[in-house]
C-alpha cells in the first residue's frame, strides 16, 4: 500500500489542501464567500484600470490649463486640455470652447455640469456591488457560524453521556471558520470601496473648482500684486505720453 504524506503548509499544495478543507468544513457558506471575494477582486482591478486610464489623480495639468487661460493664452490652454484624458481637463476644454463661442455663461455651465455628472456616474460604476459584498460577507459568515453551532450542539445531544470535549471544540472552530472568512472578505472590500468613493468625491470637487475658476477672477496675493503693478505701469505710460 502506497503511503502519502500530507503537503507542507507553506507550499502551494498545502494551501490548496487547506482551502479544500475549509470548503469541506464551511460548506456552501464558505464557497459563496470565496466566490464573492473573486468577484470583488475583479471589480477592484477593473476600477484601478478605469482610474488609471483617465488619470484621475492628475492635478497639475488642470492648474497649467487655468494658468495659460488666465495668462491670455486660451488657444494653448485648449490644446493642452484636449490632449489629456483627465476629466477635469476635459471639462476645462469644454468650458473654453463655450467661452470662445461667447455663449451665455448659464448655458455653458449647464452643459459642463451635465457632462461632468455623466463622467462621475461612469466612474462610480461597480461601486455598489463592492458595498453589497462588504455588507453581506460578515452576515453570511455569522449565518455559517450559527448553523455550525447548531450542528455542534446536535452532535453533543446525540452523544448523550459519552460527551467528548474534542467533539465540542472541533465543532466550535468549524463554526467560527465562516465568520473568519466573512470578515477576511469584508474588511479589505470596505477599505477599497471607501478609497474609490473618496477619489471620486475629490474629482468632483476638482471639477467644480476648476470650472468655477474659468468664470471668476483670481484675487490671490500674487494676482493682486500683478494687477497693481500693471495699473502702475499703465499710469506711468499715460504720464509720459502727456508730458511729451
Secondary structure, 3 states (H helix, E strand, C coil): CCCCCCCCCCCHHHHHHHHHHHHHHHCHHHHHHHHHHHHHHHHHHHHHHHHHHCCCCCCHHHHHHHHHHHCCCHHHHHHHHHCCCCHHHHHHHHHHHHHHCCCCHHHHHHHHHHHHHHHHHHHCCCHHHHHHHHHHHHHHHHHHHHHHHHHHHHHHHHHCCCCCHHHHHHHHHHHHHHHHHHHHHHHHHHHHHHHHHHHHHHHHHHHHHHHHHCCCCCCCHHHHHHHHHHHHHHHHHHHHHHHC
